[in-house]
Amino acid sequence: MAYGAHRSPFLPPHPDLTLARDCEQCLGWGTVVTRDGDHELCRMCQPSPDDENTAGSTS
């Protein structure tokens, strides 16, 4: 019987560490851990895909 951590079928997000360097929310990691134990990109320093889509539009 093998013991140890189970491998997650999902890969963690890949943050831009240059943006995360001085972030106080994620402490420079670029990701935060949710209550469910999942890794998510830090909302304070990492741009979301929605930000890129709305950056070029004017209202």
PQR file of N, CA, C, O and H, with PARSE charges and radii, in Angstrom:
ATOM      1  N   MET A   1       0.850  -1.176   0.000 -0.4000 1.5000
ATOM      2  CA  MET A   1       0.000   0.000   0.000 -0.0000 2.0000
ATOM      3  C   MET A   1       0.895   1.238   0.000  0.5500 1.7000
ATOM      4  O   MET A   1       1.830   1.329   0.796 -0.5500 1.4000
ATOM      5  N   ALA A   2       0.617   2.171  -0.872 -0.4000 1.5000
ATOM      6  CA  ALA A   2       1.416   3.393  -0.982 -0.0000 2.0000
ATOM      7  C   ALA A   2       0.751   4.532  -0.216  0.5500 1.7000
ATOM      8  O   ALA A   2      -0.470   4.690  -0.238 -0.5500 1.4000
ATOM      9  H   ALA A   2      -0.143   2.097  -1.518  0.4000 1.0000
ATOM     10  N   TYR A   3       1.559   5.298   0.443 -0.4000 1.5000
ATOM     11  CA  TYR A   3       1.071   6.466   1.167 -0.0000 2.0000
ATOM     12  C   TYR A   3       1.698   7.714   0.562  0.5500 1.7000
ATOM     13  O   TYR A   3       2.790   7.664  -0.003 -0.5500 1.4000
ATOM     14  H   TYR A   3       2.551   5.170   0.461  0.4000 1.0000
ATOM     15  N   GLY A   4       1.000   8.824   0.687 -0.4000 1.5000
ATOM     16  CA  GLY A   4       1.551  10.073   0.197 -0.0000 2.0000
ATOM     17  C   GLY A   4       0.476  10.961  -0.375  0.5500 1.7000
ATOM     18  O   GLY A   4      -0.711  10.639  -0.328 -0.5500 1.4000
ATOM     19  H   GLY A   4       0.112   8.865   1.146  0.4000 1.0000
ATOM     20  N   ALA A   5       0.901  12.069  -0.909 -0.4000 1.5000
ATOM     21  CA  ALA A   5      -0.033  13.038  -1.475 -0.0000 2.0000
ATOM     22  C   ALA A   5      -0.555  12.540  -2.812  0.5500 1.7000
ATOM     23  O   ALA A   5       0.168  11.909  -3.582 -0.5500 1.4000
ATOM     24  H   ALA A   5       1.866  12.331  -0.947  0.4000 1.0000
ATOM     25  N   HIS A   6      -1.801  12.829  -3.070 -0.4000 1.5000
ATOM     26  CA  HIS A   6      -2.406  12.484  -4.344 -0.0000 2.0000
ATOM     27  C   HIS A   6      -2.063  13.553  -5.363  0.5500 1.7000
ATOM     28  O   HIS A   6      -2.049  14.743  -5.046 -0.5500 1.4000
ATOM     29  H   HIS A   6      -2.388  13.342  -2.444  0.4000 1.0000
ATOM     30  N   ARG A   7      -1.791  13.134  -6.567 -0.4000 1.5000
ATOM     31  CA  ARG A   7      -1.520  14.094  -7.631 -0.0000 2.0000
ATOM     32  C   ARG A   7      -2.819  14.703  -8.102  0.5500 1.7000
ATOM     33  O   ARG A   7      -3.807  14.000  -8.318 -0.5500 1.4000
ATOM     34  H   ARG A   7      -1.802  12.168  -6.824  0.4000 1.0000
ATOM     35  N   SER A   8      -2.812  16.000  -8.258 -0.4000 1.5000
ATOM     36  CA  SER A   8      -3.981  16.696  -8.760 -0.0000 2.0000
ATOM     37  C   SER A   8      -4.045  16.528 -10.272  0.5500 1.7000
ATOM     38  O   SER A   8      -3.020  16.638 -10.945 -0.5500 1.4000
ATOM     39  H   SER A   8      -2.010  16.570  -8.083  0.4000 1.0000
ATOM     40  N   PRO A   9      -5.220  16.264 -10.815 -0.5600 1.5000
ATOM     41  CA  PRO A   9      -5.325  16.142 -12.268  0.2800 2.0000
ATOM     42  C   PRO A   9      -5.216  17.492 -12.976  0.5500 1.7000
ATOM     43  O   PRO A   9      -5.067  17.544 -14.197 -0.5500 1.4000
ATOM     44  N   PHE A  10      -5.288  18.571 -12.220 -0.4000 1.5000
ATOM     45  CA  PHE A  10      -5.234  19.906 -12.795 -0.0000 2.0000
ATOM     46  C   PHE A  10      -3.891  20.549 -12.496  0.5500 1.7000
ATOM     47  O   PHE A  10      -3.365  20.421 -11.391 -0.5500 1.4000
ATOM     48  H   PHE A  10      -5.408  18.529 -11.228  0.4000 1.0000
ATOM     49  N   LEU A  11      -3.348  21.230 -13.469 -0.4000 1.5000
ATOM     50  CA  LEU A  11      -2.092  21.950 -13.271 -0.0000 2.0000
ATOM     51  C   LEU A  11      -2.382  23.285 -12.604  0.5500 1.7000
ATOM     52  O   LEU A  11      -3.396  23.917 -12.902 -0.5500 1.4000
ATOM     53  H   LEU A  11      -3.775  21.335 -14.367  0.4000 1.0000
ATOM     54  N   PRO A  12      -1.503  23.723 -11.703 -0.5600 1.5000
ATOM     55  CA  PRO A  12      -1.717  25.030 -11.080  0.2800 2.0000
ATOM     56  C   PRO A  12      -1.512  26.145 -12.103  0.5500 1.7000
ATOM     57  O   PRO A  12      -0.829  25.946 -13.108 -0.5500 1.4000
ATOM     58  N   PRO A  13      -2.097  27.312 -11.853 -0.5600 1.5000
ATOM     59  CA  PRO A  13      -1.926  28.427 -12.788  0.2800 2.0000
ATOM     60  C   PRO A  13      -0.470  28.899 -12.813  0.5500 1.7000
ATOM     61  O   PRO A  13       0.266  28.721 -11.843 -0.5500 1.4000
ATOM     62  N   HIS A  14      -0.075  29.491 -13.908 -0.4000 1.5000
ATOM     63  CA  HIS A  14       1.293  29.983 -14.064 -0.0000 2.0000
ATOM     64  C   HIS A  14       1.302  31.504 -13.945  0.5500 1.7000
ATOM     65  O   HIS A  14       0.954  32.197 -14.901 -0.5500 1.4000
ATOM     66  H   HIS A  14      -0.674  29.636 -14.697  0.4000 1.0000
ATOM     67  N   PRO A  15       1.695  32.031 -12.791 -0.5600 1.5000
ATOM     68  CA  PRO A  15       1.686  33.476 -12.599  0.2800 2.0000
ATOM     69  C   PRO A  15       2.915  34.141 -13.209  0.5500 1.7000
ATOM     70  O   PRO A  15       3.932  33.494 -13.457 -0.5500 1.4000
ATOM     71  N   ASP A  16       2.801  35.434 -13.442 -0.4000 1.5000
ATOM     72  CA  ASP A  16       3.935  36.247 -13.873 -0.0000 2.0000
ATOM     73  C   ASP A  16       4.634  36.723 -12.600  0.5500 1.7000
ATOM     74  O   ASP A  16       4.123  37.599 -11.902 -0.5500 1.4000
ATOM     75  H   ASP A  16       1.974  35.959 -13.241  0.4000 1.0000
ATOM     76  N   LEU A  17       5.786  36.157 -12.300 -0.4000 1.5000
ATOM     77  CA  LEU A  17       6.473  36.456 -11.037 -0.0000 2.0000
ATOM     78  C   LEU A  17       7.025  37.868 -10.979  0.5500 1.7000
ATOM     79  O   LEU A  17       7.244  38.393  -9.887 -0.5500 1.4000
ATOM     80  H   LEU A  17       6.201  35.446 -12.867  0.4000 1.0000
ATOM     81  N   THR A  18       7.256  38.502 -12.131 -0.4000 1.5000
ATOM     82  CA  THR A  18       7.723  39.886 -12.095 -0.0000 2.0000
ATOM     83  C   THR A  18       6.619  40.809 -11.594  0.5500 1.7000
ATOM     84  O   THR A  18       6.902  41.800 -10.920 -0.5500 1.4000
ATOM     85  H   THR A  18       7.078  38.076 -13.018  0.4000 1.0000
ATOM     86  N   LEU A  19       5.353  40.495 -11.918 -0.4000 1.5000
ATOM     87  CA  LEU A  19       4.238  41.287 -11.410 -0.0000 2.0000
ATOM     88  C   LEU A  19       4.002  41.014  -9.925  0.5500 1.7000
ATOM     89  O   LEU A  19       3.539  41.892  -9.197 -0.5500 1.4000
ATOM     90  H   LEU A  19       5.123  39.690 -12.465  0.4000 1.0000
ATOM     91  N   ALA A  20       4.318  39.805  -9.478 -0.4000 1.5000
ATOM     92  CA  ALA A  20       4.038  39.391  -8.104 -0.0000 2.0000
ATOM     93  C   ALA A  20       5.129  39.804  -7.121  0.5500 1.7000
ATOM     94  O   ALA A  20       4.942  39.669  -5.912 -0.5500 1.4000
ATOM     95  H   ALA A  20       4.694  39.091 -10.070  0.4000 1.0000
ATOM     96  N   ARG A  21       6.231  40.290  -7.597 -0.4000 1.5000
ATOM     97  CA  ARG A  21       7.407  40.523  -6.753 -0.0000 2.0000
ATOM     98  C   ARG A  21       7.107  41.323  -5.484  0.5500 1.7000
ATOM     99  O   ARG A  21       7.560  40.928  -4.410 -0.5500 1.4000
ATOM    100  H   ARG A  21       6.383  40.400  -8.580  0.4000 1.0000
ATOM    101  N   ASP A  22       6.374  42.415  -5.560 -0.4000 1.5000
ATOM    102  CA  ASP A  22       6.125  43.282  -4.405 -0.0000 2.0000
ATOM    103  C   ASP A  22       4.693  43.175  -3.875  0.5500 1.7000
ATOM    104  O   ASP A  22       4.252  44.042  -3.121 -0.5500 1.4000
ATOM    105  H   ASP A  22       6.006  42.736  -6.433  0.4000 1.0000
ATOM    106  N   CYS A  23       3.975  42.140  -4.252 -0.4000 1.5000
ATOM    107  CA  CYS A  23       2.578  42.008  -3.844 -0.0000 2.0000
ATOM    108  C   CYS A  23       2.483  41.553  -2.389  0.5500 1.7000
ATOM    109  O   CYS A  23       3.115  40.574  -1.990 -0.5500 1.4000
ATOM    110  H   CYS A  23       4.333  41.435  -4.864  0.4000 1.0000
ATOM    111  N   GLU A  24       1.692  42.270  -1.611 -0.4000 1.5000
ATOM    112  CA  GLU A  24       1.494  41.915  -0.211 -0.0000 2.0000
ATOM    113  C   GLU A  24       0.433  40.841  -0.034  0.5500 1.7000
ATOM    114  O   GLU A  24       0.401  40.173   1.000 -0.5500 1.4000
ATOM    115  H   GLU A  24       1.179  43.065  -1.935  0.4000 1.0000
ATOM    116  N   GLN A  25      -0.438  40.664  -1.024 -0.4000 1.5000
ATOM    117  CA  GLN A  25      -1.509  39.670  -0.927 -0.0000 2.0000
ATOM    118  C   GLN A  25      -0.965  38.247  -1.071  0.5500 1.7000
ATOM    119  O   GLN A  25      -1.295  37.372  -0.270 -0.5500 1.4000
ATOM    120  H   GLN A  25      -0.412  41.207  -1.863  0.4000 1.0000
ATOM    121  N   CYS A  26      -0.141  38.019  -2.080 -0.4000 1.5000
ATOM    122  CA  CYS A  26       0.372  36.671  -2.345 -0.0000 2.0000
ATOM    123  C   CYS A  26       1.823  36.488  -1.910  0.5500 1.7000
ATOM    124  O   CYS A  26       2.390  35.404  -2.052 -0.5500 1.4000
ATOM    125  H   CYS A  26       0.127  38.729  -2.730  0.4000 1.0000
ATOM    126  N   LEU A  27       2.417  37.553  -1.381 -0.4000 1.5000
ATOM    127  CA  LEU A  27       3.796  37.521  -0.875 -0.0000 2.0000
ATOM    128  C   LEU A  27       4.809  37.140  -1.952  0.5500 1.7000
ATOM    129  O   LEU A  27       5.819  36.496  -1.670 -0.5500 1.4000
ATOM    130  H   LEU A  27       1.956  38.433  -1.265  0.4000 1.0000
ATOM    131  N   GLY A  28       4.524  37.546  -3.189 -0.4000 1.5000
ATOM    132  CA  GLY A  28       5.451  37.320  -4.281 -0.0000 2.0000
ATOM    133  C   GLY A  28       5.297  36.007  -5.011  0.5500 1.7000
ATOM    134  O   GLY A  28       6.055  35.733  -5.942 -0.5500 1.4000
ATOM    135  H   GLY A  28       3.703  38.069  -3.418  0.4000 1.0000
ATOM    136  N   TRP A  29       4.337  35.182  -4.618 -0.4000 1.5000
ATOM    137  CA  TRP A  29       4.144  33.892  -5.279 -0.0000 2.0000
ATOM    138  C   TRP A  29       3.297  34.014  -6.537  0.5500 1.7000
ATOM    139  O   TRP A  29       3.473  33.229  -7.468 -0.5500 1.4000
ATOM    140  H   TRP A  29       3.721  35.405  -3.862  0.4000 1.0000
ATOM    141  N   GLY A  30       2.402  34.959  -6.589 -0.4000 1.5000
ATOM    142  CA  GLY A  30       1.532  35.119  -7.760 -0.0000 2.0000
ATOM    143  C   GLY A  30       0.268  34.297  -7.690  0.5500 1.7000
ATOM    144  O   GLY A  30      -0.627  34.470  -8.517 -0.5500 1.4000
ATOM    145  H   GLY A  30       2.259  35.597  -5.832  0.4000 1.0000
ATOM    146  N   THR A  31       0.174  33.399  -6.715 -0.4000 1.5000
ATOM    147  CA  THR A  31      -1.025  32.596  -6.528 -0.0000 2.0000
ATOM    148  C   THR A  31      -1.433  32.624  -5.067  0.5500 1.7000
ATOM    149  O   THR A  31      -0.614  32.881  -4.184 -0.5500 1.4000
ATOM    150  H   THR A  31       0.901  33.258  -6.043  0.4000 1.0000
ATOM    151  N   VAL A  32      -2.691  32.360  -4.824 -0.4000 1.5000
ATOM    152  CA  VAL A  32      -3.215  32.228  -3.469 -0.0000 2.0000
ATOM    153  C   VAL A  32      -3.941  30.890  -3.380  0.5500 1.7000
ATOM    154  O   VAL A  32      -4.391  30.353  -4.393 -0.5500 1.4000
ATOM    155  H   VAL A  32      -3.356  32.151  -5.541  0.4000 1.0000
ATOM    156  N   VAL A  33      -4.052  30.355  -2.171 -0.4000 1.5000
ATOM    157  CA  VAL A  33      -4.735  29.087  -1.952 -0.0000 2.0000
ATOM    158  C   VAL A  33      -6.123  29.381  -1.416  0.5500 1.7000
ATOM    159  O   VAL A  33      -6.281  30.117  -0.441 -0.5500 1.4000
ATOM    160  H   VAL A  33      -3.686  30.791  -1.348  0.4000 1.0000
ATOM    161  N   THR A  34      -7.128  28.802  -2.057 -0.4000 1.5000
ATOM    162  CA  THR A  34      -8.513  29.011  -1.644 -0.0000 2.0000
ATOM    163  C   THR A  34      -8.841  28.136  -0.438  0.5500 1.7000
ATOM    164  O   THR A  34      -8.026  27.318  -0.012 -0.5500 1.4000
ATOM    165  H   THR A  34      -7.000  28.205  -2.849  0.4000 1.0000
ATOM    166  N   ARG A  35     -10.029  28.317   0.101 -0.4000 1.5000
ATOM    167  CA  ARG A  35     -10.464  27.487   1.226 -0.0000 2.0000
ATOM    168  C   ARG A  35     -10.583  26.023   0.848  0.5500 1.7000
ATOM    169  O   ARG A  35     -10.480  25.144   1.704 -0.5500 1.4000
ATOM    170  H   ARG A  35     -10.691  28.983  -0.245  0.4000 1.0000
ATOM    171  N   ASP A  36     -10.801  25.759  -0.438 -0.4000 1.5000
ATOM    172  CA  ASP A  36     -10.906  24.385  -0.921 -0.0000 2.0000
ATOM    173  C   ASP A  36      -9.544  23.759  -1.191  0.5500 1.7000
ATOM    174  O   ASP A  36      -9.459  22.581  -1.537 -0.5500 1.4000
ATOM    175  H   ASP A  36     -10.884  26.473  -1.133  0.4000 1.0000
ATOM    176  N   GLY A  37      -8.480  24.541  -1.035 -0.4000 1.5000
ATOM    177  CA  GLY A  37      -7.141  24.029  -1.267 -0.0000 2.0000
ATOM    178  C   GLY A  37      -6.663  24.167  -2.700  0.5500 1.7000
ATOM    179  O   GLY A  37      -5.619  23.622  -3.062 -0.5500 1.4000
ATOM    180  H   GLY A  37      -8.549  25.499  -0.754  0.4000 1.0000
ATOM    181  N   ASP A  38      -7.414  24.889  -3.519 -0.4000 1.5000
ATOM    182  CA  ASP A  38      -7.036  25.110  -4.914 -0.0000 2.0000
ATOM    183  C   ASP A  38      -6.140  26.336  -5.014  0.5500 1.7000
ATOM    184  O   ASP A  38      -6.253  27.266  -4.216 -0.5500 1.4000
ATOM    185  H   ASP A  38      -8.261  25.331  -3.225  0.4000 1.0000
ATOM    186  N   HIS A  39      -5.248  26.329  -6.002 -0.4000 1.5000
ATOM    187  CA  HIS A  39      -4.415  27.498  -6.277 -0.0000 2.0000
ATOM    188  C   HIS A  39      -5.108  28.350  -7.325  0.5500 1.7000
ATOM    189  O   HIS A  39      -5.570  27.842  -8.346 -0.5500 1.4000
ATOM    190  H   HIS A  39      -5.157  25.573  -6.650  0.4000 1.0000
ATOM    191  N   GLU A  40      -5.177  29.652  -7.063 -0.4000 1.5000
ATOM    192  CA  GLU A  40      -5.725  30.602  -8.030 -0.0000 2.0000
ATOM    193  C   GLU A  40      -4.746  31.745  -8.188  0.5500 1.7000
ATOM    194  O   GLU A  40      -3.980  32.053  -7.274 -0.5500 1.4000
ATOM    195  H   GLU A  40      -4.801  30.065  -6.233  0.4000 1.0000
ATOM    196  N   LEU A  41      -4.775  32.374  -9.358 -0.4000 1.5000
ATOM    197  CA  LEU A  41      -3.943  33.551  -9.561 -0.0000 2.0000
ATOM    198  C   LEU A  41      -4.366  34.653  -8.592  0.5500 1.7000
ATOM    199  O   LEU A  41      -5.553  34.823  -8.314 -0.5500 1.4000
ATOM    200  H   LEU A  41      -5.397  32.123 -10.100  0.4000 1.0000
ATOM    201  N   CYS A  42      -3.404  35.386  -8.091 -0.4000 1.5000
ATOM    202  CA  CYS A  42      -3.673  36.482  -7.169 -0.0000 2.0000
ATOM    203  C   CYS A  42      -4.429  37.586  -7.904  0.5500 1.7000
ATOM    204  O   CYS A  42      -4.003  38.031  -8.970 -0.5500 1.4000
ATOM    205  H   CYS A  42      -2.439  35.247  -8.317  0.4000 1.0000
ATOM    206  N   ARG A  43      -5.534  38.021  -7.344 -0.4000 1.5000
ATOM    207  CA  ARG A  43      -6.352  39.064  -7.979 -0.0000 2.0000
ATOM    208  C   ARG A  43      -5.732  40.444  -7.841  0.5500 1.7000
ATOM    209  O   ARG A  43      -6.112  41.369  -8.559 -0.5500 1.4000
ATOM    210  H   ARG A  43      -5.881  37.660  -6.478  0.4000 1.0000
ATOM    211  N   MET A  44      -4.787  40.592  -6.929 -0.4000 1.5000
ATOM    212  CA  MET A  44      -4.166  41.902  -6.721 -0.0000 2.0000
ATOM    213  C   MET A  44      -3.073  42.203  -7.747  0.5500 1.7000
ATOM    214  O   MET A  44      -2.925  43.351  -8.168 -0.5500 1.4000
ATOM    215  H   MET A  44      -4.479  39.841  -6.345  0.4000 1.0000
ATOM    216  N   CYS A  45      -2.313  41.198  -8.150 -0.4000 1.5000
ATOM    217  CA  CYS A  45      -1.160  41.477  -9.003 -0.0000 2.0000
ATOM    218  C   CYS A  45      -1.183  40.785 -10.366  0.5500 1.7000
ATOM    219  O   CYS A  45      -0.401  41.145 -11.245 -0.5500 1.4000
ATOM    220  H   CYS A  45      -2.433  40.266  -7.809  0.4000 1.0000
ATOM    221  N   GLN A  46      -2.053  39.812 -10.556 -0.4000 1.5000
ATOM    222  CA  GLN A  46      -2.086  39.079 -11.822 -0.0000 2.0000
ATOM    223  C   GLN A  46      -3.298  39.506 -12.642  0.5500 1.7000
ATOM    224  O   GLN A  46      -4.421  39.498 -12.138 -0.5500 1.4000
ATOM    225  H   GLN A  46      -2.688  39.520  -9.841  0.4000 1.0000
ATOM    226  N   PRO A  47      -3.082  39.877 -13.893 -0.5600 1.5000
ATOM    227  CA  PRO A  47      -4.224  40.255 -14.732  0.2800 2.0000
ATOM    228  C   PRO A  47      -5.054  39.031 -15.075  0.5500 1.7000
ATOM    229  O   PRO A  47      -4.515  37.950 -15.312 -0.5500 1.4000
ATOM    230  N   SER A  48      -6.355  39.206 -15.098 -0.4000 1.5000
ATOM    231  CA  SER A  48      -7.236  38.103 -15.474 -0.0000 2.0000
ATOM    232  C   SER A  48      -7.458  38.156 -16.980  0.5500 1.7000
ATOM    233  O   SER A  48      -7.240  39.203 -17.589 -0.5500 1.4000
ATOM    234  H   SER A  48      -6.792  40.084 -14.904  0.4000 1.0000
ATOM    235  N   PRO A  49      -7.883  37.056 -17.596 -0.5600 1.5000
ATOM    236  CA  PRO A  49      -8.164  37.076 -19.040  0.2800 2.0000
ATOM    237  C   PRO A  49      -9.231  38.108 -19.410  0.5500 1.7000
ATOM    238  O   PRO A  49      -9.210  38.643 -20.519 -0.5500 1.4000
ATOM    239  N   ASP A  50     -10.167  38.394 -18.492 -0.4000 1.5000
ATOM    240  CA  ASP A  50     -11.194  39.392 -18.754 -0.0000 2.0000
ATOM    241  C   ASP A  50     -10.593  40.785 -18.868  0.5500 1.7000
ATOM    242  O   ASP A  50     -11.086  41.604 -19.644 -0.5500 1.4000
ATOM    243  H   ASP A  50     -10.184  37.959 -17.591  0.4000 1.0000
ATOM    244  N   ASP A  51      -9.532  41.070 -18.107 -0.4000 1.5000
ATOM    245  CA  ASP A  51      -8.869  42.374 -18.179 -0.0000 2.0000
ATOM    246  C   ASP A  51      -8.278  42.624 -19.548  0.5500 1.7000
ATOM    247  O   ASP A  51      -8.325  43.749 -20.046 -0.5500 1.4000
ATOM    248  H   ASP A  51      -9.131  40.404 -17.477  0.4000 1.0000
ATOM    249  N   GLU A  52      -7.720  41.588 -20.170 -0.4000 1.5000
ATOM    250  CA  GLU A  52      -7.115  41.742 -21.482 -0.0000 2.0000
ATOM    251  C   GLU A  52      -8.171  42.014 -22.551  0.5500 1.7000
ATOM    252  O   GLU A  52      -7.926  42.771 -23.490 -0.5500 1.4000
ATOM    253  H   GLU A  52      -7.682  40.674 -19.765  0.4000 1.0000
ATOM    254  N   ASN A  53      -9.339  41.399 -22.410 -0.4000 1.5000
ATOM    255  CA  ASN A  53     -10.398  41.588 -23.404 -0.0000 2.0000
ATOM    256  C   ASN A  53     -11.034  42.977 -23.315  0.5500 1.7000
ATOM    257  O   ASN A  53     -11.457  43.526 -24.333 -0.5500 1.4000
ATOM    258  H   ASN A  53      -9.539  40.783 -21.647  0.4000 1.0000
ATOM    259  N   THR A  54     -11.106  43.545 -22.121 -0.4000 1.5000
ATOM    260  CA  THR A  54     -11.751  44.836 -21.960 -0.0000 2.0000
ATOM    261  C   THR A  54     -10.761  45.994 -22.039  0.5500 1.7000
ATOM    262  O   THR A  54     -11.178  47.153 -22.036 -0.5500 1.4000
ATOM    263  H   THR A  54     -10.763  43.099 -21.294  0.4000 1.0000
ATOM    264  N   ALA A  55      -9.469  45.714 -22.110 -0.4000 1.5000
ATOM    265  CA  ALA A  55      -8.481  46.781 -22.118 -0.0000 2.0000
ATOM    266  C   ALA A  55      -8.580  47.627 -23.389  0.5500 1.7000
ATOM    267  O   ALA A  55      -8.360  48.837 -23.338 -0.5500 1.4000
ATOM    268  H   ALA A  55      -9.130  44.773 -22.113  0.4000 1.0000
ATOM    269  N   GLY A  56      -8.904  47.014 -24.517 -0.4000 1.5000
ATOM    270  CA  GLY A  56      -8.944  47.751 -25.762 -0.0000 2.0000
ATOM    271  C   GLY A  56     -10.298  48.383 -26.070  0.5500 1.7000
ATOM    272  O   GLY A  56     -10.414  49.167 -27.012 -0.5500 1.4000
ATOM    273  H   GLY A  56      -9.082  46.031 -24.558  0.4000 1.0000
ATOM    274  N   SER A  57     -11.305  48.055 -25.300 -0.4000 1.5000
ATOM    275  CA  SER A  57     -12.633  48.601 -25.598 -0.0000 2.0000
ATOM    276  C   SER A  57     -12.856  49.910 -24.864  0.5500 1.7000
ATOM    277  O   SER A  57     -12.360  50.109 -23.755 -0.5500 1.4000
ATOM    278  H   SER A  57     -11.211  47.418 -24.535  0.4000 1.0000
ATOM    279  N   THR A  58     -13.602  50.790 -25.492 -0.4000 1.5000
ATOM    280  CA  THR A  58     -13.934  52.071 -24.863 -0.0000 2.0000
ATOM    281  C   THR A  58     -15.436  52.163 -24.729  0.5500 1.7000
ATOM    282  O   THR A  58     -16.174  51.745 -25.621 -0.5500 1.4000
ATOM    283  H   THR A  58     -14.005  50.628 -26.392  0.4000 1.0000
ATOM    284  N   SER A  59     -15.887  52.708 -23.620 -0.4000 1.5000
ATOM    285  CA  SER A  59     -17.337  52.811 -23.407 -0.0000 2.0000
ATOM    286  C   SER A  59     -17.766  54.243 -23.405  0.5500 1.7000
ATOM    287  O   SER A  59     -18.952  54.532 -23.239 -0.5500 1.4000
ATOM    288  H   SER A  59     -15.287  53.048 -22.896  0.4000 1.0000
TER
END
